[in-house]
């Protein structure tokens, strides 16, 4: 019980630190302030040794709330544009292959990782999945987790600023408003119901990122069917973003400074590679389809589903497009990464002819 209370207090400390950082970034007019400010503040506090903590389990309620918000952006009108998604979805596996090859080579040749660690550190997949898969195949689980955590931190922190530099708010597909100013008992019932049912279904069906995707799917079904058209208050979304940013920033808890600096430098190299490949593919697919290149950049970007969808919302772009592409990416990496590793290992063992 004592240990549980200590964890709770450290999590509350992380939320306080994160909210302070979010308020500072909001006051500065930074893009995506509640996520980026919370990330930055909690990362600094983590490195400084302050008693804060935000584990994966503490991320789930925040992710569930964000899932409900993202689900409320779905409407029947969204799929009027679905025909234009065919080319970007067909191009997605080729983009993933090119990005993975470059990053795996980078971690092998530049970072000097062993083959298994380089492979799973370079895959553009989720942290938990890559750590588990890599550990089962002899990779350094800690390093794989650190590299992916630092990569997501850097992408989520850098990309909104880059997009703001080259693209104003809005795009070719404008998002349905997902927040409102009024919170009543019916909203509480609908939102709570989507979270409870969504978490149960997500866990039962073993959906990727089930704590986010389950509530998102249920909320989307409710809105698309016309059962309800509720909107989560802006303050609730901001609170969920603070929690999301805190969990990313707290991934650096307990790291010694030399290890942290090396990890960030290595992750920065892979992030530059991934973002460059993302921009090239987004520009190419945009030229073929006429889809907003910013929308394609977010859909292909090596950040997380929740984080990139929130960026889309902040730019008034349709998050449904990003959600579909990131879910497809997750599935493709989950299926393809083990197959590719086995093929690469077999090729390495085969004698030269």
Secondary structure, DSSP 8 states (H G I E B T S, - for coil): -HHHHHHHHHHHHHHHHHHHHHHHHHHHT-TTHHHHHHHHHHHHHHHHT-S----HHHHHHHHHHHHHHHHTT--GGGGGGGGGHHHHHHHHHHHHHHHHHHHHHHHHHTS---HHHHHHHHS-S-HHHHHHHHHHTT--HHHHHHHHHHHHHHHHHHHHHHHHHH--S--SSB----EES---HHHHHHHHHHHHHHHHHHHHTT-TTHHHHHHHHHHHHHHHHTS----EEHHHHHHHHHHHHHHHHGGGTT--HHHHHHHHHHHHHHHHHHHHHHHHHHHHHHHHH---HHHHHHHHSSS-HHHHHHHHHHTTB-HHHHHHHHHHHHHHHHHHHHHHHHHHHHHHHS---
